[in-house]
Amino acid sequence: MNPAMAAPLESYLKTYRRRSGFSQDEVAFLLGSASGQKVSRYEHRVRRPPLETALAYEVIFQIPVSALFAGLYQRVEKRSIARAQDLTEKLLSASARRATPRKLAVLQAITSGQPASCAKR
């Protein structure tokens, strides 16, 4: 990351809600909640929304979940890439199995940031 660039916020829920012009109660209604208290908790990072709610936010604001939760996504991405690098080393030092080349290709895609299809055979 460029040192001049600020780290992303964990969540941009409040930003996108305000851009849309919705109140917390209105977003809560769209999410199927009774009041805006849950929305407030999500916006102030007191609670993280469950996956279904995060996906509903994506539908409501038409913004990918990874952008709505950019800071969180960045942390998860870093940890996942580090784990993929560790698993690559383990696989390379172990005796090869039939699935090893496919696993290494997927791990290479993860660590390089390139898309890979796990469905390919």
C-alpha positions as CSV (number, residue, x, y, z in Angstrom):
1,M,0.0,0.0,0.0
2,N,1.2,3.5,-0.8
3,P,2.2,5.2,2.5
4,A,0.4,8.4,1.3
5,M,-2.9,6.4,1.0
6,A,-4.9,6.0,4.2
7,A,-5.9,2.5,5.2
8,P,-9.5,1.7,4.2
9,L,-12.2,1.8,6.8
10,E,-13.4,-1.6,8.0
11,S,-16.9,-0.8,6.7
12,Y,-18.5,1.8,4.4
13,L,-22.1,1.0,5.3
14,K,-22.8,4.4,6.7
15,T,-21.2,6.1,3.7
16,Y,-23.3,4.3,1.2
17,R,-26.5,4.6,3.3
18,R,-26.0,8.3,3.4
19,R,-25.3,8.5,-0.3
20,S,-28.5,6.6,-1.0
21,G,-30.5,9.0,1.2
22,F,-31.9,6.2,3.4
23,S,-32.4,6.5,7.1
24,Q,-31.2,3.6,9.4
25,D,-34.9,2.6,9.9
26,E,-35.4,2.5,6.1
27,V,-32.3,0.3,5.6
28,A,-33.5,-1.9,8.5
29,F,-36.8,-2.3,6.7
30,L,-35.0,-3.4,3.5
31,L,-32.9,-5.8,5.5
32,G,-36.0,-7.2,7.2
33,S,-35.2,-5.8,10.6
34,A,-37.7,-4.2,12.9
35,S,-35.7,-1.1,13.7
36,G,-32.5,0.8,12.8
37,Q,-30.7,-0.3,15.9
38,K,-29.1,-3.2,14.1
39,V,-28.1,-1.0,11.3
40,S,-26.5,1.4,13.7
41,R,-24.6,-1.5,15.4
42,Y,-23.3,-2.6,11.9
43,E,-22.3,1.0,10.9
44,H,-20.5,1.6,14.2
45,R,-18.8,-1.8,14.0
46,V,-20.3,-3.0,17.3
47,R,-21.4,-6.0,15.4
48,R,-20.6,-7.6,12.1
49,P,-23.6,-8.5,10.0
50,P,-24.2,-12.1,9.1
51,L,-23.4,-13.2,5.6
52,E,-27.1,-13.0,4.5
53,T,-27.3,-9.4,5.7
54,A,-24.0,-8.5,4.1
55,L,-25.3,-9.8,0.8
56,A,-28.5,-7.9,1.3
57,Y,-26.5,-4.7,1.7
58,E,-24.8,-5.5,-1.6
59,V,-28.2,-5.8,-3.3
60,I,-29.5,-2.6,-1.6
61,F,-26.5,-0.4,-2.4
62,Q,-25.3,-2.2,-5.6
63,I,-21.8,-2.3,-4.2
64,P,-19.8,-5.5,-3.8
65,V,-19.5,-6.8,-0.3
66,S,-15.7,-6.6,-0.6
67,A,-16.0,-2.8,-1.2
68,L,-18.7,-2.3,1.5
69,F,-16.3,-3.9,4.0
70,A,-13.0,-2.8,2.4
71,G,-10.8,-2.7,5.5
72,L,-12.1,-6.1,6.7
73,Y,-11.7,-7.5,3.2
74,Q,-8.1,-6.3,3.1
75,R,-7.2,-8.0,6.4
76,V,-8.9,-11.2,5.4
77,E,-7.1,-11.1,2.0
78,K,-3.7,-10.7,3.6
79,R,-4.3,-13.6,6.0
80,S,-5.6,-15.8,3.2
81,I,-2.6,-15.1,1.0
82,A,-0.2,-15.8,3.8
83,R,-1.9,-19.1,4.5
84,A,-1.9,-20.0,0.8
85,Q,1.9,-19.3,0.7
86,D,2.3,-21.6,3.8
87,L,0.2,-24.4,2.2
88,T,2.2,-24.1,-1.0
89,E,5.4,-24.7,0.9
90,K,3.9,-27.7,2.7
91,L,2.7,-29.2,-0.6
92,L,6.1,-28.6,-2.2
93,S,7.9,-30.3,0.6
94,A,5.6,-33.3,0.8
95,S,5.4,-36.2,-1.6
96,A,3.3,-35.3,-4.6
97,R,-0.2,-36.7,-5.0
98,R,-2.4,-36.7,-8.0
99,A,-4.3,-33.5,-6.9
100,T,-1.1,-31.6,-6.0
101,P,-0.6,-29.8,-9.3
102,R,-4.2,-28.6,-9.3
103,K,-3.9,-27.4,-5.7
104,L,-0.7,-25.6,-6.5
105,A,-2.3,-23.9,-9.5
106,V,-5.2,-22.6,-7.3
107,L,-2.7,-21.5,-4.6
108,Q,-0.6,-19.7,-7.2
109,A,-3.8,-17.9,-8.4
110,I,-4.5,-16.9,-4.8
111,T,-1.1,-15.5,-4.1
112,S,-0.8,-13.7,-7.4
113,G,-4.2,-12.2,-7.3
114,Q,-5.3,-13.9,-10.5
115,P,-8.7,-15.6,-10.8
116,A,-8.7,-19.4,-10.8
117,S,-11.4,-21.8,-11.3
118,C,-11.6,-24.6,-8.8
119,A,-14.0,-26.4,-11.1
120,K,-11.4,-27.0,-13.8
121,R,-10.2,-30.6,-14.0
